[in-house]
Amino acid sequence: METVQQYHIGDMVFAAEDIFNDGGMPGIEEEDGLIVSSGVRGVVVHFGVAEMDETKEIYLVQFENGPDGSLGAPIGCLPEELTQDPTVNR
């Protein structure tokens, strides 16, 4: 089964919801700690599929990390955690 990409490298996206650490994000102290708040802007830097279920798309996104617009470390996101709608509530 071929996966159809919803987003492409270079696409601007926004966090559709608060994104929490599920335990797979190094450098985040607490499991389930907030990584990115809803509405934060980012850019897709890579696309792949989940190792355990190749039907699940995973996007690596670098989200803005401060008022100067600098980008943080890449975060693995599921398509439902992302949107291209800039009016998402923060």
N, C-alpha and C positions, 0 to 999 in steps of 0.2 A: 504494500500500500504506500503510495507516494504522498508525502506531506506537502501541503500547499502553504507557503509562507503568508502570514497575515501582514507582517512588517518586514522591511528590508533594511540592510545595513545603511546607516545614514539617516533613516527616518527619525523625525522628532516625535516623541511620545510623551505622555504624562502618566504618572501613577494613578490608576483608576480607583485605588483604595490604599489605605495604609498597608505597607509591606513590612512584614515581620520576619525575623530570623527563624527558620524552622530547624536550626541546628547545623545547617550546612554552610553557614557564612563565617569564615574565620575572621577574627579581629573584633567580633561583636561579643561583648562580655557575657550577656545572658541569652540563653535559648529563648526564643520568642520575643527578643528585644526589637523595638521599632528600628527599621533600616531606613525607610523612606516614607514621608507623609503623603497622603493623597494630594494630587494636583501638582506635585513637583515635576518639573520638566527634565527630560533626558534625551539621549540619542542612542539608537540601537547600534552596537558595535560588532555584534556577532550573532549568528543563528545556529541552532542545533536542535537535537532531540534528546529527550530524557533517556538515560542509559537503561533504566529498568523498563521503560515503556516507550518504544520508538514512535508511537503514534502521538506522543505529547511534545509539542513545540516548546523550546526554551529560547528565550532571547536574552543576550547579555546587554544590559543597558547601563550607561554611565549617566547618573542623575546629577543635576546641579547640586553643589555642596557649599552653599553660602551665597551671600549677597553679590559677590563679584562674578558669579556665573561659572566659577571653576567646576570641573567635573570630578566626581568621586570615583572610587573603585568600581569596576563592573559588577553588576548585580544580576543574578539569574532570575528571570521573570517568566511566568506563564502568560499566555496571551490575554487571559481574562483579568490580569493585574495591570494591563496597559490600555491606554486609549489615545486617540489623536485629537480628542475634544479638549480644547484649552480651557473650557469653562468648568472643569471638574472642581468640586469644592476642596478648599485647602483646610 
